[in-house]
Amino acid sequence: MARVDLPAGAARLRQLQARRAEGPDVADADAGLVGALGGQVLAQAAGDETGGLLGKARGQAAVVFQREVVHRLLRPAVHAAVGLGVAQQAFGADVHWPGDGVLEDARGATVARHGAHRTGENMGDEQLHLRIFTESAKIRRMSEIELHRKLLGDAPRNAAFHAALKQLIEPGKTTVADIGAGTGFLSFLARRLGAAHCTLIEYSGMIELAQKLARQNGIDQLTFVRGHSAELRKPPKVDLVVSETLGNFALEEGLLETLIDARRYLKAGGRVLPQGLRQFAAPVTAARLQQEIDIWPQVGFDLDLSAARTVSLNNMYVKQIAPADLGGRDCGQAWDELDLRPQAKAADSRRTATLRWKAGDLPAARVEGIALWWVCELLPGIELSTSPFAPATHWDQIYLPLLAPLELAPDDVLELSLSCDTRPDVGVRLGWKTRQLRGGKAVGEQVQDSFKGRVDL
Ligand SMILES: C[S@@+](CC[C@H](N)C(=O)[O-])C[C@H]1O[C@@H](n2cnc3c(N)ncnc32)[C@H](O)[C@@H]1O
C-alpha cells in the first residue's frame, strides 16, 4: 500500500505531541487526537489530494472528505507533512457525513470507530468522533503563497489597513490579536506603528513563513499560534483584534463568526477591525457571464445534460463583473448590513433580505443573473469596496446565474430574496429566489440554492 505510511505519521504525531509545552491550545488538539487513537494514526503521503483514495485503497469507505466545513472542524493537530487533516467534531449540529466508517492502522486493525450518523446532537468527550480526510482543496488554497502574493500586491487594501491600524494603535500601549495572520503582514505593520505586542493566529502553515519573515525583518514582540481562532480556549486579552478574512463572497472565510467569537479576545473597551460590512446585489443585464457558465445546451452529441445544468446553475460564481455587465448603471441595493463592533448585538449567521427593482429603473428589460459585491468599513472614512464601479482590488465579484433569463415588461417588478447561512457547521450557504411581479402578482419564480449546486466528493 504505497500511499500508507504509518511510521512516518506516528513519528510526526509524537513530534507534535512534544510541542505540548509550546502552548496549551495547540497541545489540546494534539493530545485529543493522540489519546483517541491510542497513539496511532493512519497517514498518507503528503500531496495526495483525494480523500476518497485511501478508503478505496483499503477496500472500505473510511476516509471522509468534506470540503465546505473543513476549516471550521480541522484541528491543528496534524502537520501537512503527515498529509492528513484530522478533525474532532467540535461543532456538532446538523451535519451529515456520507461515508462514515472506521479508521484503521496500516495493518488493517481498527483504531477508532465512528458511530452511526448523528445529526443535531451534542457530543460529549466520551462520544468523541474523529473525522479523517486529506487536507482539503480549500485549506490548500488558503495556505498557498499565491493567495498571499495577490493580497500583498493589493496596494489599496494594504494602505487602508495601514491607515486604520495607525488610527487605533497607541504606541507602546496597544496589544493586538491578528486573526488569520497569513504572512504576518498586518502584525508587522502594527508593530512598526508602535503596537506593544501582537499575537498572530493562523490555522495554515503560513504561520511558519510569518515567523521567518518576522526574524528577517527583526520584528519582535510577536507570539505565533497555529490554530483556528475559535479553538483557542484561553485567548490573549488584547486592545485590538484585526482580521482580514474577507472573501470574494465577503463571508466565505467565516469573517462574521470569527469576529463575534473574537470578542473573547478583547479587554474591556477593546476594538475590532473591520467594524462593518454591507453587501450589495444588482441585476446583471449583459449575457456574457451567463453564456460563459451555461455551456450545457451547447455540448451536443445528442446528450441531455439538463440535470448537470441545474446543479451548475445553483452555484455562486467568482467573476470579474464590469459596469458594462450591469448596463453601465449602478442599480446596486444593500441587502445585508453588519455592525461588527463588539458593543453591537451579535448578528445571526442566518439572515435573509428581499430587494425590489422596478423594470423601468433598470438599464435593460432582460435580466440574466445577479451580481453581488461588498463594501467593508474598517473605520469610519476608511472603506474597501469590491463594487464593479469602484477601483479594482484583488477581490472579484460574485455572479449568481438564473435558470432562465427574465424578460421584464415595462411595469414589472423584479424581486430578489436572498438567504445567507454561514454557521460554522454549514460553511457558506446562499439561497436566491427571483420573482417577476406584474400588478403585484408573481408571473414567474426561480428558486436557487448553493447547496443544490454541490456534488459530494
Ligand atoms: C485573507 S488572508 C489574510 C492574511 C493577512 N492577515 C494579510 O492581511 O495579509 C486570511 C488568512 O486567514 C486564515 N484564517 C481565516 N480564518 C481564520 C481563523 N478564524 N483563525 C485562524 N486563521 C484563519 C487563512 O488561512 C488565511 O491565511
The ligand as an SDF file (V2000), in Angstrom:
LIG
                    3D

 27 29  0  0  0  0  0  0  0  0999 V2000
   -7.0910   36.8080    3.5050 C   0  0  0  0  0  0  0  0  0  0  0  0
   -5.7600   36.0860    4.3960 S   0  0  0  0  0  0  0  0  0  0  0  0
   -5.0960   37.4730    5.2360 C   0  0  0  0  0  0  0  0  0  0  0  0
   -3.6300   37.3430    5.6120 C   0  0  0  0  0  0  0  0  0  0  0  0
   -3.0400   38.5440    6.3160 C   0  0  0  0  0  0  0  0  0  0  0  0
   -3.7720   38.8920    7.5190 N   0  0  0  0  0  0  0  0  0  0  0  0
   -2.9960   39.7400    5.4240 C   0  0  0  0  0  0  0  0  0  0  0  0
   -3.8390   40.6260    5.6060 O   0  0  0  0  0  0  0  0  0  0  0  0
   -2.1560   39.8170    4.5270 O   0  0  0  0  0  0  0  0  0  0  0  0
   -6.6510   35.2350    5.6070 C   0  0  0  0  0  0  0  0  0  0  0  0
   -5.8540   34.1720    6.3470 C   0  0  0  0  0  0  0  0  0  0  0  0
   -6.5980   33.8350    7.4900 O   0  0  0  0  0  0  0  0  0  0  0  0
   -6.5400   32.4410    7.7600 C   0  0  0  0  0  0  0  0  0  0  0  0
   -7.7440   32.2630    8.5890 N   0  0  0  0  0  0  0  0  0  0  0  0
   -9.0280   32.5600    8.2350 C   0  0  0  0  0  0  0  0  0  0  0  0
   -9.8430   32.4770    9.2830 N   0  0  0  0  0  0  0  0  0  0  0  0
   -9.0670   32.1340   10.3510 C   0  0  0  0  0  0  0  0  0  0  0  0
   -9.3440   31.9160   11.7370 C   0  0  0  0  0  0  0  0  0  0  0  0
  -10.5740   32.0990   12.2220 N   0  0  0  0  0  0  0  0  0  0  0  0
   -8.3290   31.5310   12.5460 N   0  0  0  0  0  0  0  0  0  0  0  0
   -7.0840   31.3830   12.0460 C   0  0  0  0  0  0  0  0  0  0  0  0
   -6.7540   31.5960   10.7480 N   0  0  0  0  0  0  0  0  0  0  0  0
   -7.7390   31.9800    9.9170 C   0  0  0  0  0  0  0  0  0  0  0  0
   -6.4170   31.8160    6.3890 C   0  0  0  0  0  0  0  0  0  0  0  0
   -5.7170   30.6020    6.4340 O   0  0  0  0  0  0  0  0  0  0  0  0
   -5.6000   32.8800    5.6260 C   0  0  0  0  0  0  0  0  0  0  0  0
   -4.2230   32.6110    5.6920 O   0  0  0  0  0  0  0  0  0  0  0  0
  1  2  1  0
  2  3  1  0
  2 10  1  0
  3  4  1  0
  4  5  1  0
  5  6  1  0
  5  7  1  0
  7  8  2  0
  7  9  1  0
 10 11  1  0
 11 12  1  0
 11 26  1  0
 12 13  1  0
 13 14  1  0
 13 24  1  0
 14 15  1  0
 14 23  1  0
 15 16  2  0
 16 17  1  0
 17 18  1  0
 17 23  2  0
 18 19  1  0
 18 20  2  0
 20 21  1  0
 21 22  2  0
 22 23  1  0
 24 25  1  0
 24 26  1  0
 26 27  1  0
M  CHG  2   2   1   9  -1
M  END
$$$$
